[in-house]
Amino acid sequence: MTTVTLNIPELSRQFENDGYLLLCNVLSEEKIAELNSAVDGILSDEQESLSYNIYNSVERASSILSLMDNPTMLPLIVNLMGYNIQLHISHLTVRKPNPDDLKTETNSFINWHQDGPAPKFPCINGLTSTYYIKVCYILSDMSEPDRGNTKIIPGSHKWPDYHPVQTDVNVPIPGEMQICGKPGDVFIFAQNLWHAGSPNRSDFTRRQLFIGYSPIWMRPIDYHAASPTLLTGADPIRRQLLGAISENYFKFYVPDESMVPLKKLWLGDAATKSEYI
């Protein structure tokens, strides 16, 4: 599935400082083709549109589900967040060329924001902790800007009381950048990093698949409980990621060690210490 080896301590320090990571050539060509074939099948069941937002996409294709416990990415996520985690969201976004910014049922872009509930996550001294992290698998050629790329403001998760001077994604703001990558590249970002989804005015279709992780004591965004289909035949790690560790929900807060097999991927506080975990 994957083609790289990650230096987890180094990447953890970089993530803490910048709030995001961009990793190249994470997926093999075969896996990219498999995922794009799955996306083709999913879209064939949807009404024709310039823009698609498909939530709980792990239910739609086994190849997408396999990204949840990707053996290259999962150890990094465990060491960014800790080992008591679960799948939080699996969100497929497709943005066809839309040079005239035509309005679509599912928005083609979204203005500057931090992710979170309404009204928002608690702040301490003007800062919001990292409550969940998204891993974005790039499935189309996003190697150039203005193809509906995700925009970010590196380091903005560490700026107390920061708010952009304006939130319109079409108006440049200081420090912004567009995430550019090729199929098989991956970018990772924290929910408290300021980011935006820009319009696609190019000739390229954007395909990005977001797999998000959160502490297991949080409610996931696009499902309440994993379906029996997903749990059938699931190994202990997959069961944990699907939130199926115990019928006693107190254990979501204080799990027995046997309930969190992801602990074996944890390198320890000394390697990945962060004020945001």
Secondary structure, DSSP 8 states (H G I E B T S, - for coil): -B-----HHHHHHHHHHHSEEEESS-B-HHHHHHHHHHHHHHHHTS---SEEEE-SGGGT-HHHHHHHT-TTHHHHHHHHH-SSEEEEEEEEEEE---TT----SS-S-EEEE----SS---EETTEE----EEEEEE-S-B-SSSBS-EEE-TTGGGSTT---S---TTS--TT-EE--B-TT-EEEEETTS-EEE--B-SSS-EEEEEEEEEETTS--SS-SS--HHHHTT--HHHHHHTT-S-S-GGGGTS--GGG-GGGGG---HHHH--TT-
